[in-house]
Amino acid sequence: MSNSKNHSVAILGSGESGMGAALLAKSKGIDVFLSDSGAIPEAKKTKLTKNRIPFEENGHSINALLKYEEVIKSPGIPDKAEVVQKLRAVGKPIISEIEFASRYTNAKLIAITGSNGKTTTTLLTFHLLKSAGLNVGLGGNIGISLASLILERDYDIIVLEVSSFQLDGMYDFKADTSLLLNITPDHLDRYNYDINLYAASKLRIIQNQGVSELFICNVDDELISDRLKSVNLEVDKIGFSIKSKLENGAYLNNGELVVNQENTKLSIPVGDIPLIGKHNLYNTMAAILTATRYGLNKDQISEGLKSFQNAPHRLEYVARVDGVRFINDSKATNVDS
């Protein structure tokens, strides 16, 4: 972890990640400045002022930003933005809030990405670990920033939902466990409409991982399997599949979800899984593989599954009318989901 007292950072954006990064930087004695292209809500300006963090709104002053050694960019700001282009043109390092915040924690970091299912898998993984009594935090793209979590308390484990936009600004970040659920066309406007650039962004989740870390991936996803052929993997890799039996990983067998991982072997009836849909079998496999990585046994996993409630609008049962089940899946944001 780096903690140079001479370090200085400028932050683009006053959203959850920007505010979290600003407050964490200030707590570490780092010279910090926040800049937003739009208006900053009064409550946030009050918080910045109270913490003696200088800021500007309704536009970015390039000359002011250039005074800082590093720039932390909100994931919502595209690389095509003028301010980003100008900073990159002079070689200014631009990173994500998760990259910055990860320098200031010793927690085991679980990073979960994919085009679909990230939120469900992140919530289920967190729930399984927390219900088993582990000291675990939840954050990232799901709501609260990693920086805010670190300010909140010292966690042993932090489960992070990570978007491709966040991954694009992560360089030295290293996950203890990384999960790649799937890769399907999404947000391609940010990647020059090139699926290969988008896939490369997703695979950044395994960068810096070595033999003592774990990579969990969907072996049924052809794009993932194809991309991994050209990647020199040093990380310990296990898979999950609903199409074939795996010697190392999770798979389906005669109505049972089977997990083979290191010295752990367990099976759970598919009927005991609270989430509906084939894709949620994948999500559940990924979460259970992660849970076994951190020592959970079959009883703890089964109990956690029974008490899990997913986020709203994700294949949420509404009612049965005239024999027809109505499901609310309004959170789906792309063709595959």
C-alpha positions in Angstrom: 0.0 0.0 0.0 1.3 3.4 -0.9 0.7 6.3 1.5 3.1 9.1 0.4 2.5 12.3 2.4 3.7 14.3 -0.6 1.1 12.7 -2.9 -1.7 14.9 -4.3 -4.8 14.0 -6.2 -7.5 15.8 -8.3 -10.9 14.2 -8.5 -13.3 14.5 -11.4 -16.9 14.1 -10.4 -18.8 14.6 -7.1 -20.8 11.3 -7.2 -20.4 8.4 -4.8 -16.9 7.5 -6.0 -15.7 11.1 -6.2 -16.9 12.0 -2.7 -15.6 8.8 -1.2 -12.1 9.3 -2.8 -12.0 12.9 -1.7 -12.8 12.1 1.9 -10.4 9.1 2.0 -7.6 11.2 0.5 -8.1 13.9 3.1 -8.1 11.4 5.9 -4.7 10.1 4.7 -3.2 13.7 4.6 -3.2 13.8 0.8 -3.6 17.2 -0.9 -6.9 16.9 -2.7 -9.0 19.0 -5.1 -12.5 18.0 -6.5 -13.8 19.3 -9.9 -17.2 18.7 -11.4 -18.5 19.7 -14.8 -21.9 20.3 -13.4 -23.5 21.7 -10.2 -22.5 20.0 -6.9 -25.5 19.5 -4.6 -25.5 21.8 -1.5 -25.2 18.9 1.0 -22.0 17.7 -0.7 -20.6 21.2 -0.9 -21.2 21.5 2.8 -19.4 18.2 3.5 -16.4 19.3 1.3 -16.2 22.6 3.0 -16.4 21.0 6.5 -13.6 18.7 5.6 -11.5 21.6 4.1 -11.5 20.1 0.6 -11.3 22.7 -2.2 -13.6 22.2 -5.1 -15.0 23.7 -8.3 -18.3 23.2 -10.1 -19.9 23.9 -13.5 -16.6 23.3 -15.3 -13.1 21.9 -15.1 -10.1 24.2 -14.9 -7.3 22.3 -16.7 -4.5 24.5 -15.2 -5.8 23.8 -11.7 -6.0 20.0 -12.3 -2.5 19.9 -13.8 -1.1 20.9 -10.4 -1.9 17.5 -9.0 0.1 14.3 -9.4 -2.7 12.0 -10.2 -6.3 12.3 -11.3 -9.2 10.1 -10.0 -12.0 9.9 -12.6 -15.6 9.0 -12.0 -16.5 5.9 -14.0 -19.4 7.9 -15.5 -17.0 10.2 -17.4 -16.1 8.7 -20.8 -12.5 8.8 -22.0 -13.7 10.9 -24.9 -14.5 13.8 -22.6 -12.5 16.9 -23.4 -11.0 17.2 -19.9 -9.8 13.6 -20.0 -8.3 14.0 -23.5 -6.4 17.2 -22.3 -5.1 15.5 -19.2 -4.0 12.4 -21.1 -2.3 14.6 -23.8 0.2 15.8 -21.2 0.7 12.3 -19.6 -1.3 12.9 -16.4 -2.0 9.5 -14.7 -5.8 8.9 -14.6 -7.1 6.2 -12.3 -10.4 4.9 -10.9 -11.5 5.4 -7.3 -11.2 1.6 -6.6 -7.6 1.7 -7.8 -6.9 4.6 -5.4 -8.8 3.2 -2.5 -7.3 -0.3 -2.7 -4.0 1.1 -1.6 -5.4 1.8 1.8 -6.9 -1.5 2.9 -5.5 -4.9 3.9 -8.9 -6.6 3.4 -9.2 -9.5 1.0 -10.9 -8.1 -2.1 -13.5 -10.1 -4.0 -14.0 -8.4 -7.4 -17.1 -9.4 -9.5 -17.7 -8.4 -13.1 -19.6 -9.5 -16.2 -22.1 -8.0 -18.6 -25.1 -9.5 -16.7 -25.6 -10.8 -13.2 -23.0 -8.7 -11.4 -25.4 -7.2 -8.8 -27.2 -10.5 -8.0 -23.9 -12.4 -7.6 -22.3 -9.6 -5.6 -25.3 -9.5 -3.2 -25.5 -13.2 -2.9 -21.8 -13.6 -2.2 -21.9 -10.9 0.4 -25.0 -12.4 2.0 -23.5 -15.9 2.2 -20.3 -14.6 3.9 -22.1 -12.2 6.2 -24.7 -14.7 7.3 -21.8 -17.1 8.2 -20.5 -14.5 10.6 -17.6 -13.1 8.6 -16.5 -9.4 8.9 -17.4 -8.5 5.3 -18.2 -5.2 3.5 -20.2 -4.6 0.3 -19.5 -1.9 -2.3 -18.2 -0.8 -5.7 -20.6 -0.3 -8.6 -23.4 -1.6 -6.4 -23.7 1.7 -4.4 -21.2 2.6 -1.8 -17.6 3.3 -2.9 -14.6 1.2 -1.7 -13.2 4.5 -0.4 -16.3 5.0 1.8 -16.1 1.4 3.1 -12.5 1.8 4.1 -13.4 5.0 6.0 -16.3 3.2 7.7 -14.4 0.4 9.4 -11.7 -2.3 8.9 -13.2 -5.2 7.1 -11.5 -8.6 6.7 -13.2 -9.1 3.3 -14.8 -6.7 0.9 -17.1 -7.8 -1.9 -17.0 -5.4 -4.9 -19.2 -5.2 -8.0 -16.9 -3.8 -10.6 -17.9 -2.4 -14.0 -15.8 -2.3 -17.1 -15.6 1.5 -16.7 -14.0 1.1 -13.3 -11.7 -1.7 -14.6 -10.4 0.7 -17.3 -8.9 2.9 -14.6 -7.4 0.0 -12.5 -3.7 -0.8 -12.9 -2.1 -2.0 -9.7 -5.4 -3.2 -8.1 -5.2 -6.9 -7.2 -8.2 -9.0 -6.3 -7.8 -11.9 -3.9 -10.7 -13.5 -5.8 -12.0 -12.3 -9.1 -15.2 -13.4 -10.9 -16.0 -13.1 -14.5 -19.6 -14.1 -15.1 -20.1 -13.5 -18.9 -19.2 -11.2 -21.7 -22.0 -10.0 -24.1 -22.3 -6.8 -26.1 -23.0 -3.9 -23.7 -21.8 -0.3 -23.4 -20.1 -0.7 -26.8 -20.4 3.0 -27.4 -17.6 3.4 -24.9 -15.4 0.9 -26.7 -15.6 2.1 -30.3 -18.3 -0.5 -30.9 -15.6 -3.2 -30.7 -16.5 -6.3 -28.6 -12.8 -7.2 -28.4 -12.0 -3.9 -26.6 -14.9 -4.5 -24.2 -13.7 -8.0 -23.5 -10.2 -6.8 -22.9 -11.6 -4.4 -20.4 -13.4 -7.2 -18.5 -10.3 -9.3 -18.4 -8.4 -6.6 -16.6 -10.0 -8.1 -13.5 -7.3 -10.8 -13.4 -4.4 -8.5 -13.9 -1.8 -8.7 -11.1 -3.3 -11.9 -9.7 -0.8 -14.7 -9.0 -0.9 -18.4 -7.9 -2.1 -17.5 -4.4 -5.2 -15.7 -5.8 -8.3 -17.2 -7.4 -10.1 -16.6 -10.7 -13.6 -17.9 -11.1 -15.1 -17.9 -14.5 -18.0 -19.1 -16.7 -16.5 -21.9 -18.9 -19.7 -22.0 -20.9 -19.2 -18.5 -22.2 -17.5 -18.8 -25.6 -16.1 -15.3 -25.6 -14.4 -15.8 -22.2 -13.0 -19.2 -23.2 -11.7 -17.8 -26.5 -10.0 -14.8 -24.9 -8.4 -16.9 -22.2 -6.6 -18.9 -24.8 -4.4 -15.9 -25.5 -3.8 -14.9 -21.9 -0.9 -16.2 -19.9 -2.7 -17.1 -16.6 -0.6 -17.2 -13.5 -3.7 -17.1 -11.2 -5.4 -20.2 -9.8 -8.4 -20.7 -12.1 -11.7 -22.6 -11.5 -14.8 -22.6 -13.6 -18.6 -23.1 -13.4 -20.8 -24.7 -16.0 -24.4 -26.0 -16.5 -23.4 -27.8 -19.7 -20.5 -30.1 -18.5 -19.1 -31.8 -15.4 -15.9 -30.2 -14.1 -13.1 -31.8 -12.2 -12.4 -28.5 -10.5 -15.3 -26.0 -10.1 -19.1 -26.1 -10.0 -21.6 -27.9 -12.3 -25.1 -29.5 -12.5 -25.6 -33.2 -12.0 -29.1 -34.9 -11.7 -30.8 -31.9 -10.2 -27.9 -31.1 -7.8 -25.5 -28.1 -7.9 -22.2 -29.8 -7.3 -19.0 -28.0 -6.1 -15.5 -29.6 -6.3 -12.9 -27.1 -5.0 -9.6 -28.1 -3.4 -10.6 -30.2 -0.4 -14.2 -29.2 -0.6 -17.0 -31.3 -2.2 -20.6 -30.5 -1.6 -23.9 -30.7 -3.5 -27.1 -28.6 -3.1 -30.5 -29.5 -4.6 -31.4 -27.0 -7.4 -34.8 -26.7 -5.7 -33.1 -25.1 -2.7 -31.8 -22.2 -4.8 -34.1 -19.2 -4.2 -33.3 -17.5 -7.6 -35.2 -18.4 -10.7 -33.7 -18.6 -14.3 -30.8 -20.4 -15.9 -28.6 -17.4 -15.6 -29.2 -17.4 -11.9 -27.8 -20.9 -11.7 -24.6 -19.5 -13.0 -24.7 -16.6 -10.5 -25.4 -19.0 -7.7 -22.5 -21.3 -8.7 -20.1 -18.3 -8.8 -21.2 -17.1 -5.3 -21.0 -20.6 -3.8 -17.5 -21.2 -5.2 -16.5 -17.9 -3.6 -18.0 -18.8 -0.3 -16.2 -22.1 -0.1 -13.0 -20.2 -0.9 -13.5 -18.4 2.4 -14.2 -21.5 4.5 -18.0 -21.8 4.4 -19.4 -25.4 4.7 -22.6 -26.8 3.1 -24.8 -26.0 6.1 -23.7 -22.4 6.2 -24.2 -22.0 2.4 -27.7 -23.7 2.6 -28.8 -21.5 5.4 -27.5 -18.4 3.6 -29.4 -19.4 0.4 -32.6 -19.8 2.4 -32.5 -16.3 3.8 -31.3 -14.4 0.6 -33.4 -11.7 -0.9 -32.3 -10.3 -4.3 -32.4 -6.6 -5.2 -35.7 -5.4 -6.6 -36.7 -5.8 -10.2 -34.5 -8.7 -11.0 -36.7 -11.7 -12.0 -38.9 -10.7 -9.0 -42.1 -12.8 -8.7 -45.2 -10.6 -8.8 -48.3 -12.7 -8.9 -50.0 -15.7 -10.6 -53.1 -14.7 -12.6 -55.2 -17.4 -14.4 -52.3 -19.9 -14.1 -49.7 -17.4 -15.6 -46.8 -16.3 -13.4 -45.8 -12.6 -13.8 -42.2 -11.8 -13.3 -40.8 -8.2 -12.9 -37.4 -8.1 -14.7 -37.4 -4.4 -15.4 -33.7 -4.0 -14.3 -32.6 -5.8 -17.4 -30.6 -3.3 -19.5 -29.4 -5.2 -22.5 -30.6 -7.9 -25.0 -29.0 -10.8 -23.2 -30.3 -9.9 -19.8 
